[in-house]
Amino acid sequence: MKKFLLALLVFGAGYATTVYLDKAPGHESAVPTATARSTTAAATTTDRRIADAFERRASDVQVQGAGVVQKVLKDDDDGSRHQRFIVRLDTGQTVLIAHNIDLAPRVASLREGDSVAFYGEYEWNPKGGVIHWTHRDGGGRHVDGWIEHDGRRYQ
């Protein structure tokens, strides 16, 4: 059974990375995404990487994951503006997503209970960690990140 699940995860991850869809009309940086099932399958393995980074108190770790929005927080308007929300991963761990809305569009209609996927940089903290760099880097200094919600990619 474990081998079957592992094969399913590998297939799902490969499928999710090969799916490419054009940008949505009128949303310059909102791109339709692969199926939620593929994203979820890939996320299970990558959530373990986040758990490992948390246990090791590691930071500056590029991660991908998915989970359910537990709480939508007030925007952080100090300096660069960030949309903030807490996501519970399949492992049970929670992470704070800090999505820079000065560099990327706000994740539209985000509510508690919504499923999201993300790709960004993990920073350790005692509450589970923070995921940031969920946007494109126009300066080419950092790998581009993203958030997927409701069939759209925000970056």
MDTraj code that builds the backbone (N, CA, C; nanometers):
import mdtraj as md
import numpy as np

residues = "MET LYS LYS PHE LEU LEU ALA LEU LEU VAL PHE GLY ALA GLY TYR ALA THR THR VAL TYR LEU ASP LYS ALA PRO GLY HIS GLU SER ALA VAL PRO THR ALA THR ALA ARG SER THR THR ALA ALA ALA THR THR THR ASP ARG ARG ILE ALA ASP ALA PHE GLU ARG ARG ALA SER ASP VAL GLN VAL GLN GLY ALA GLY VAL VAL GLN LYS VAL LEU LYS ASP ASP ASP ASP GLY SER ARG HIS GLN ARG PHE ILE VAL ARG LEU ASP THR GLY GLN THR VAL LEU ILE ALA HIS ASN ILE ASP LEU ALA PRO ARG VAL ALA SER LEU ARG GLU GLY ASP SER VAL ALA PHE TYR GLY GLU TYR GLU TRP ASN PRO LYS GLY GLY VAL ILE HIS TRP THR HIS ARG ASP GLY GLY GLY ARG HIS VAL ASP GLY TRP ILE GLU HIS ASP GLY ARG ARG TYR GLN".split()
xyz = np.array([
    [0.0822, -0.1189, 0.0000],
    [0.0000, 0.0000, 0.0000],
    [0.0872, 0.1261, 0.0000],
    [0.1972, 0.1228, 0.0791],
    [0.2865, 0.2385, 0.0844],
    [0.3489, 0.2658, -0.0519],
    [0.3876, 0.1586, -0.1231],
    [0.4473, 0.1757, -0.2555],
    [0.3458, 0.2362, -0.3517],
    [0.2193, 0.1942, -0.3424],
    [0.1149, 0.2488, -0.4287],
    [0.0960, 0.3980, -0.4012],
    [0.0888, 0.4355, -0.2743],
    [0.0734, 0.5772, -0.2390],
    [0.1925, 0.6595, -0.2853],
    [0.3137, 0.6058, -0.2693],
    [0.4327, 0.6762, -0.3150],
    [0.4289, 0.6955, -0.4664],
    [0.3902, 0.5907, -0.5389],
    [0.3799, 0.6007, -0.6855],
    [0.2757, 0.7047, -0.7241],
    [0.1639, 0.7063, -0.6526],
    [0.0589, 0.8054, -0.6789],
    [0.1105, 0.9464, -0.6540],
    [0.1861, 0.9669, -0.5473],
    [0.2429, 1.0988, -0.5171],
    [0.3404, 1.1428, -0.6255],
    [0.4264, 1.0517, -0.6681],
    [0.5239, 1.0849, -0.7724],
    [0.4516, 1.1188, -0.9020],
    [0.3524, 1.0385, -0.9390],
    [0.2751, 1.0671, -1.0603],
    [0.2061, 1.2022, -1.0502],
    [0.1424, 1.2290, -0.9349],
    [0.0726, 1.3561, -0.9163],
    [0.1664, 1.4748, -0.9251],
    [0.2842, 1.4614, -0.8676],
    [0.3817, 1.5708, -0.8729],
    [0.4277, 1.5939, -1.0153],
    [0.4537, 1.4858, -1.0882],
    [0.4960, 1.4993, -1.2278],
    [0.3871, 1.5601, -1.3130],
    [0.2648, 1.5162, -1.2923],
    [0.1528, 1.5704, -1.3691],
    [0.1344, 1.7182, -1.3413],
    [0.1382, 1.7570, -1.2141],
    [0.1174, 1.8973, -1.1767],
    [0.2235, 1.9879, -1.2366],
    [0.3462, 1.9393, -1.2473],
    [0.4530, 2.0244, -1.2998],
    [0.4512, 2.0331, -1.4512],
    [0.3823, 1.9392, -1.5195],
    [0.3805, 1.9443, -1.6654],
    [0.2594, 2.0168, -1.7213],
    [0.1589, 2.0435, -1.6375],
    [0.0388, 2.1119, -1.6853],
    [0.0693, 2.2602, -1.7002],
    [0.0396, 2.3135, -1.8172],
    [0.0605, 2.4564, -1.8406],
    [-0.0647, 2.5132, -1.9046],
    [-0.1177, 2.6193, -1.8447],
    [-0.2342, 2.6871, -1.9001],
    [-0.2022, 2.8339, -1.9176],
    [-0.2607, 2.8960, -2.0182],
    [-0.2362, 3.0381, -2.0431],
    [-0.2907, 3.1231, -1.9318],
    [-0.2407, 3.2464, -1.9242],
    [-0.2871, 3.3411, -1.8234],
    [-0.4344, 3.3714, -1.8444],
    [-0.5054, 3.3927, -1.7343],
    [-0.6475, 3.4263, -1.7415],
    [-0.6647, 3.5659, -1.7989],
    [-0.7635, 3.5864, -1.8849],
    [-0.7841, 3.7190, -1.9424],
    [-0.8163, 3.8208, -1.8339],
    [-0.7543, 3.9350, -1.8448],
    [-0.7803, 4.0428, -1.7502],
    [-0.7083, 4.0298, -1.6184],
    [-0.6366, 3.9241, -1.5990],
    [-0.5619, 3.9028, -1.4741],
    [-0.4178, 3.8763, -1.5117],
    [-0.3401, 3.9801, -1.5228],
    [-0.2045, 3.9697, -1.5751],
    [-0.1202, 3.8652, -1.5042],
    [-0.1391, 3.8505, -1.3730],
    [-0.0567, 3.7525, -1.3032],
    [-0.1409, 3.6495, -1.2299],
    [-0.2654, 3.6294, -1.2733],
    [-0.3478, 3.5228, -1.2186],
    [-0.3584, 3.4160, -1.3259],
    [-0.2974, 3.2995, -1.3012],
    [-0.2878, 3.1945, -1.4009],
    [-0.3701, 3.0756, -1.3545],
    [-0.4577, 3.0183, -1.4397],
    [-0.5288, 2.8967, -1.4010],
    [-0.4282, 2.7869, -1.3665],
    [-0.4654, 2.6997, -1.2746],
    [-0.3723, 2.5997, -1.2245],
    [-0.4142, 2.4588, -1.2621],
    [-0.3272, 2.3634, -1.2287],
    [-0.3572, 2.2220, -1.2476],
    [-0.4702, 2.1826, -1.1541],
    [-0.5191, 2.0621, -1.1686],
    [-0.6294, 2.0164, -1.0863],
    [-0.5910, 2.0153, -0.9394],
    [-0.6884, 2.0347, -0.8538],
    [-0.6629, 2.0363, -0.7100],
    [-0.6080, 1.9022, -0.6633],
    [-0.6526, 1.7916, -0.7230],
    [-0.6045, 1.6602, -0.6825],
    [-0.4549, 1.6465, -0.7047],
    [-0.4052, 1.6921, -0.8186],
    [-0.2616, 1.6845, -0.8465],
    [-0.1836, 1.7694, -0.7486],
    [-0.2321, 1.8895, -0.7217],
    [-0.1645, 1.9799, -0.6294],
    [-0.1601, 1.9190, -0.4895],
    [-0.2719, 1.8597, -0.4453],
    [-0.2772, 1.8004, -0.3125],
    [-0.1826, 1.6815, -0.3020],
    [-0.1784, 1.5966, -0.4041],
    [-0.0894, 1.4802, -0.4011],
    [0.0559, 1.5234, -0.3894],
    [0.0945, 1.6255, -0.4657],
    [0.2319, 1.6745, -0.4607],
    [0.2615, 1.7387, -0.3264],
    [0.1626, 1.8018, -0.2673],
    [0.1835, 1.8754, -0.1433],
    [0.2129, 1.7841, -0.0252],
    [0.1571, 1.6635, -0.0221],
    [0.1770, 1.5755, 0.0922],
    [0.3249, 1.5503, 0.1170],
    [0.3993, 1.5208, 0.0120],
    [0.5430, 1.4972, 0.0260],
    [0.6156, 1.6245, 0.0646],
    [0.5796, 1.7351, 0.0030],
    [0.6507, 1.8594, 0.0303],
    [0.6181, 1.9161, 0.1676],
    [0.4992, 1.8848, 0.2213],
    [0.4674, 1.9270, 0.3579],
    [0.5666, 1.8671, 0.4571],
    [0.6156, 1.7480, 0.4276],
    [0.7152, 1.6851, 0.5151],
    [0.8441, 1.7666, 0.5173],
    [0.8772, 1.8282, 0.4046],
    [0.9971, 1.9134, 0.3992],
    [0.9800, 2.0335, 0.4921],
    [0.8597, 2.0875, 0.4976],
    [0.8321, 2.1998, 0.5864],
    [0.8421, 2.1536, 0.7316],
    [0.7874, 2.0369, 0.7626],
    [0.7965, 1.9818, 0.8988],
    [0.9414, 1.9618, 0.9390],
    [1.0231, 1.9128, 0.8458],
    [1.1660, 1.8925, 0.8727],
    [1.2356, 2.0258, 0.8988],
    [1.2043, 2.1268, 0.8172],
    [1.2649, 2.2591, 0.8372],
    [1.2249, 2.3157, 0.9729],
    [1.1006, 2.2941, 1.0135],
    [1.0557, 2.3413, 1.1442],
    [1.1334, 2.2713, 1.2563],
    [1.1458, 2.1399, 1.2477],
    [1.2168, 2.0634, 1.3502],
    [1.3628, 2.1053, 1.3610],
    [1.4242, 2.1381, 1.2462],
    [1.5654, 2.1778, 1.2448],
    [1.5839, 2.3275, 1.2714],
    [1.4731, 2.4010, 1.2858],
    [1.4764, 2.5471, 1.3031],
    [1.5481, 2.6136, 1.1863],
    [1.5242, 2.5601, 1.0670],
    [1.5899, 2.6092, 0.9458],
    [1.5119, 2.7266, 0.8856],
    [1.5827, 2.8122, 0.8168],
    [1.5233, 2.9241, 0.7440],
    [1.5855, 2.9300, 0.6056],
    [1.5294, 3.0157, 0.5218],
    [1.5768, 3.0304, 0.3832],
    [1.5659, 2.8985, 0.3072],
    [1.4559, 2.8265, 0.3272],
    [1.4335, 2.6982, 0.2619],
    [1.3191, 2.7156, 0.1617],
    [1.3456, 2.6885, 0.0340],
    [1.2424, 2.6982, -0.0682],
    [1.1504, 2.5778, -0.0559],
    [1.0181, 2.6014, -0.0400],
    [0.9232, 2.4934, -0.0152],
    [0.7975, 2.5106, -0.1002],
    [0.7305, 2.3994, -0.1187],
    [0.5992, 2.3969, -0.1815],
    [0.5085, 2.3207, -0.0873],
    [0.3837, 2.3616, -0.0777],
    [0.2912, 2.2924, 0.0099],
    [0.1488, 2.3291, -0.0216],
    [0.0576, 2.2722, 0.0558],
    [-0.0846, 2.2991, 0.0390],
    [-0.1537, 2.2724, 0.1708],
    [-0.2676, 2.3360, 0.1894],
    [-0.3436, 2.3146, 0.3109],
    [-0.4723, 2.3927, 0.3089],
    [-0.5306, 2.4036, 0.4268],
    [-0.6594, 2.4705, 0.4439],
    [-0.6384, 2.5980, 0.5248],
    [-0.7001, 2.7056, 0.4798],
    [-0.6896, 2.8337, 0.5496],
    [-0.7620, 2.8221, 0.6841],
    [-0.6871, 2.8416, 0.7921],
    [-0.7433, 2.8359, 0.9271],
    [-0.7923, 2.9721, 0.9743],
    [-0.7201, 3.0762, 0.9324],
    [-0.7554, 3.2107, 0.9757],
    [-0.7013, 3.3121, 0.8761],
    [-0.7846, 3.4077, 0.8396],
    [-0.7422, 3.5197, 0.7566],
    [-0.7139, 3.6354, 0.8522],
    [-0.5925, 3.6859, 0.8478],
    [-0.5496, 3.7921, 0.9378],
    [-0.5578, 3.9281, 0.8692],
    [-0.5491, 4.0317, 0.9491],
    [-0.5431, 4.1682, 0.8970],
    [-0.4134, 4.1837, 0.8174],
    [-0.4201, 4.2613, 0.7086],
    [-0.2993, 4.2885, 0.6303],
    [-0.1936, 4.3555, 0.7165],
    [-0.0694, 4.3239, 0.6872],
    [0.0441, 4.3925, 0.7494],
    [0.0786, 4.5102, 0.6593],
    [0.0535, 4.6312, 0.7055],
    [0.0773, 4.7522, 0.6257],
    [0.2048, 4.8248, 0.6663],
    [0.2856, 4.7631, 0.7501],
    [0.4108, 4.8243, 0.7944],
    [0.5194, 4.7934, 0.6920],
    [0.5632, 4.8940, 0.6169],
    [0.6589, 4.8723, 0.5071],
    [0.5855, 4.8177, 0.3871],
    [0.6423, 4.7154, 0.3221],
    [0.5722, 4.6506, 0.2113],
    [0.4453, 4.5852, 0.2650],
    [0.3363, 4.6014, 0.1918],
    [0.2079, 4.5468, 0.2386],
    [0.2005, 4.3970, 0.2107],
    [0.1531, 4.3215, 0.3098],
    [0.1410, 4.1763, 0.2971],
    [0.0011, 4.1303, 0.3376],
    [-0.0590, 4.0474, 0.2528],
    [-0.1810, 3.9763, 0.2878],
    [-0.1365, 3.8579, 0.3734],
    [-0.2005, 3.8394, 0.4888],
    [-0.1547, 3.7355, 0.5810],
    [-0.2678, 3.6383, 0.6139],
    [-0.2335, 3.5107, 0.6176],
    [-0.3308, 3.4092, 0.6569],
    [-0.2563, 3.2856, 0.7061],
    [-0.3238, 3.2100, 0.7914],
    [-0.2647, 3.0895, 0.8505],
    [-0.3222, 2.9675, 0.7787],
    [-0.2330, 2.8774, 0.7396],
    [-0.2710, 2.7557, 0.6678],
    [-0.2310, 2.6347, 0.7506],
    [-0.3247, 2.5396, 0.7625],
    [-0.2938, 2.4117, 0.8281],
    [-0.2592, 2.3105, 0.7189],
    [-0.1400, 2.2522, 0.7302],
    [-0.0925, 2.1529, 0.6338],
    [-0.1505, 2.0155, 0.6670],
    [-0.1372, 1.9213, 0.5744],
    [-0.1838, 1.7844, 0.5984],
    [-0.1152, 1.7216, 0.7189],
    [0.0059, 1.7656, 0.7506],
    [0.0795, 1.7126, 0.8649],
    [0.0239, 1.7627, 0.9979],
    [-0.0648, 1.8643, 0.9935],
    [-0.1190, 1.9248, 1.1147],
    [-0.0476, 2.0531, 1.1525],
    [0.0696, 2.0734, 1.0984],
    [0.1462, 2.1960, 1.1247],
    [0.0754, 2.3159, 1.0617],
    [0.0858, 2.4304, 1.1279],
    [0.0347, 2.5535, 1.0696],
    [0.1508, 2.6436, 1.0322],
    [0.1310, 2.7202, 0.9241],
    [0.2290, 2.8185, 0.8807],
    [0.1560, 2.9478, 0.8490],
    [0.2255, 3.0578, 0.8694],
    [0.1738, 3.1884, 0.8311],
    [0.2196, 3.2167, 0.6893],
    [0.1273, 3.2512, 0.6019],
    [0.1620, 3.2937, 0.4663],
    [0.1620, 3.4462, 0.4672],
    [0.2727, 3.5063, 0.4263],
    [0.2854, 3.6526, 0.4154],
    [0.3073, 3.6839, 0.2678],
    [0.2001, 3.7195, 0.1979],
    [0.1985, 3.7389, 0.0526],
    [0.2079, 3.8881, 0.0214],
    [0.3173, 3.9292, -0.0413],
    [0.3446, 4.0710, -0.0684],
    [0.2478, 4.1245, -0.1738],
    [0.1546, 4.2085, -0.1314],
    [0.0542, 4.2624, -0.2236],
    [0.0976, 4.3951, -0.2854],
    [0.2207, 4.4377, -0.2594],
    [0.2787, 4.5482, -0.3359],
    [0.3412, 4.4943, -0.4641],
    [0.3768, 4.3656, -0.4654],
    [0.4423, 4.3043, -0.5810],
    [0.3547, 4.2030, -0.6545],
    [0.2464, 4.1600, -0.5941],
    [0.1591, 4.0585, -0.6536],
    [0.0143, 4.0923, -0.6188],
    [-0.0806, 4.0428, -0.6987],
    [-0.2203, 4.0698, -0.6664],
    [-0.2631, 3.9978, -0.5391],
    [-0.3572, 4.0596, -0.4696],
    [-0.4185, 3.9990, -0.3512],
    [-0.4886, 3.8699, -0.3928],
    [-0.4828, 3.7683, -0.3082],
    [-0.5558, 3.6446, -0.3326],
    [-0.7036, 3.6758, -0.3105],
    [-0.7791, 3.6686, -0.4190],
    [-0.9187, 3.7132, -0.4178],
    [-1.0090, 3.6198, -0.3375],
    [-1.1036, 3.6783, -0.2654],
    [-1.2112, 3.6051, -0.1969],
    [-1.1612, 3.4949, -0.1047],
    [-1.0477, 3.5154, -0.0400],
    [-0.9902, 3.4140, 0.0485],
    [-1.0698, 3.4079, 0.1786],
    [-1.1113, 3.2861, 0.2162],
    [-1.1907, 3.2675, 0.3378],
    [-1.1383, 3.1476, 0.4174],
    [-1.1697, 3.1466, 0.5452],
    [-1.1373, 3.0317, 0.6284],
    [-1.2043, 2.9081, 0.5696],
    [-1.1311, 2.7967, 0.5677],
    [-1.1818, 2.6720, 0.5118],
    [-1.1446, 2.6505, 0.3660],
    [-1.0927, 2.7546, 0.2984],
    [-1.0509, 2.7417, 0.1585],
    [-0.9220, 2.6615, 0.1491],
    [-0.9070, 2.5883, 0.0401],
    [-0.7827, 2.5172, 0.0104],
    [-0.6906, 2.6084, -0.0686],
    [-0.5633, 2.6064, -0.0346],
    [-0.4620, 2.6828, -0.1077],
    [-0.3378, 2.5958, -0.1249],
    [-0.2621, 2.6270, -0.2291],
    [-0.1293, 2.5686, -0.2486],
    [-0.0333, 2.6861, -0.2600],
    [0.0936, 2.6613, -0.2323],
    [0.1894, 2.7719, -0.2332],
    [0.3286, 2.7220, -0.2669],
    [0.4114, 2.8170, -0.3113],
    [0.5527, 2.7930, -0.3350],
    [0.6234, 2.9195, -0.2908],
    [0.7120, 2.9082, -0.1946],
    [0.7804, 3.0252, -0.1413],
    [0.8952, 2.9848, -0.0517],
    [0.9419, 3.0804, 0.0253],
    [1.0564, 3.0570, 0.1132],
    [1.0084, 3.0442, 0.2574],
    [1.0527, 2.9362, 0.3224],
    [1.0175, 2.9095, 0.4619],
    [1.1171, 2.9772, 0.5556],
    [1.0628, 3.0422, 0.6574],
    [1.1428, 3.1010, 0.7658],
    [1.0907, 3.0443, 0.8971],
    [1.1798, 2.9911, 0.9779],
    [1.1407, 2.9293, 1.1041],
    [1.0922, 3.0333, 1.2034],
    [0.9907, 2.9969, 1.2805],
    [0.9535, 3.0652, 1.4045],
    [0.8869, 2.9610, 1.4939],
    [0.8754, 2.9867, 1.6239],
    [0.8252, 2.8836, 1.7152],
    [0.6781, 2.8473, 1.6950],
    [0.6045, 2.9262, 1.6172],
    [0.4621, 2.8974, 1.5952],
    [0.4384, 2.8091, 1.4728],
    [0.5422, 2.7701, 1.4007],
    [0.5254, 2.6839, 1.2845],
    [0.5993, 2.7334, 1.1627],
    [0.6252, 2.8622, 1.1567],
    [0.7014, 2.9182, 1.0462],
    [0.6211, 3.0144, 0.9611],
    [0.6925, 3.0841, 0.8746],
    [0.6350, 3.1812, 0.7833],
    [0.6784, 3.1446, 0.6423],
    [0.5849, 3.1544, 0.5486],
    [0.6155, 3.1371, 0.4072],
    [0.6045, 3.2749, 0.3426],
    [0.7122, 3.3201, 0.2782],
    [0.7091, 3.4471, 0.2060],
    [0.7738, 3.4271, 0.0697],
    [0.7973, 3.5314, -0.0042],
    [0.8456, 3.5231, -0.1433],
    [0.7476, 3.4420, -0.2281],
    [0.6179, 3.4688, -0.2095],
    [0.5129, 3.4019, -0.2869],
    [0.4731, 3.4896, -0.4051],
    [0.5714, 3.5500, -0.4682],
    [0.5490, 3.6422, -0.5797],
    [0.6680, 3.6339, -0.6735],
    [0.6544, 3.6995, -0.7865],
    [0.7667, 3.7064, -0.8806],
    [0.8692, 3.8060, -0.8301],
    [0.9941, 3.7831, -0.8677],
    [1.1006, 3.8775, -0.8349],
    [1.1484, 3.9408, -0.9657],
    [1.1024, 4.0616, -0.9923],
    [1.1396, 4.1319, -1.1142],
    [1.2884, 4.1582, -1.1263],
    [1.3596, 4.1605, -1.0149],
    [1.5033, 4.1863, -1.0158],
    [1.5882, 4.0625, -1.0408],
    [1.5260, 3.9454, -1.0441],
    [1.5992, 3.8224, -1.0704],
    [1.6920, 3.7793, -0.9580],
    [1.6703, 3.8281, -0.8370],
    [1.7564, 3.7923, -0.7228],
    [1.7083, 3.6669, -0.6508],
    [1.5830, 3.6274, -0.6757],
    [1.5222, 3.5183, -0.6004],
    [1.4296, 3.4396, -0.6927],
    [1.4159, 3.3121, -0.6668],
    [1.3240, 3.2294, -0.7438],
    [1.1808, 3.2800, -0.7232],
    [1.1001, 3.2773, -0.8295],
    [0.9615, 3.3227, -0.8207],
    [0.8783, 3.2256, -0.7380],
    [0.7886, 3.2804, -0.6584],
    [0.6948, 3.2008, -0.5811],
    [0.5532, 3.2240, -0.6298],
    [0.4556, 3.1586, -0.5653],
    [0.3166, 3.1729, -0.6040],
    [0.2237, 3.1194, -0.4961],
    [0.0967, 3.1570, -0.5101],
    [-0.0121, 3.1006, -0.4300],
    [-0.1205, 3.0593, -0.5284],
    [-0.1776, 2.9404, -0.5097],
    [-0.2894, 2.8946, -0.5916],
    [-0.4136, 2.8871, -0.5041],
    [-0.5223, 2.9445, -0.5571],
    [-0.6496, 2.9460, -0.4850],
    [-0.7630, 2.9523, -0.5856],
    [-0.8592, 2.8658, -0.5692],
    [-0.9810, 2.8715, -0.6495],
    [-0.9529, 2.8713, -0.7998],
    [-0.8575, 2.7871, -0.8427],
    [-0.8282, 2.7734, -0.9840],
    [-0.7405, 2.8811, -1.0451],
    [-0.6800, 2.9659, -0.9631],
    [-0.5943, 3.0729, -1.0144],
    [-0.4588, 3.0722, -0.9414],
    [-0.3577, 3.1145, -1.0143],
    [-0.2249, 3.1289, -0.9558],
    [-0.1976, 3.2774, -0.9396],
    [-0.1573, 3.3180, -0.8191],
    [-0.1254, 3.4577, -0.7866],
    [0.0249, 3.4683, -0.7650],
    [0.0887, 3.5568, -0.8436],
    [0.2317, 3.5762, -0.8264],
    [0.2714, 3.7138, -0.8749],
])
top = md.Topology()
chain = top.add_chain()
for i, resn in enumerate(residues, 1):
    res = top.add_residue(resn, chain, resSeq=i)
    for name in ("N", "CA", "C"):
        top.add_atom(name, md.element.get_by_symbol(name[0]), res)
traj = md.Trajectory(xyz[None], top)
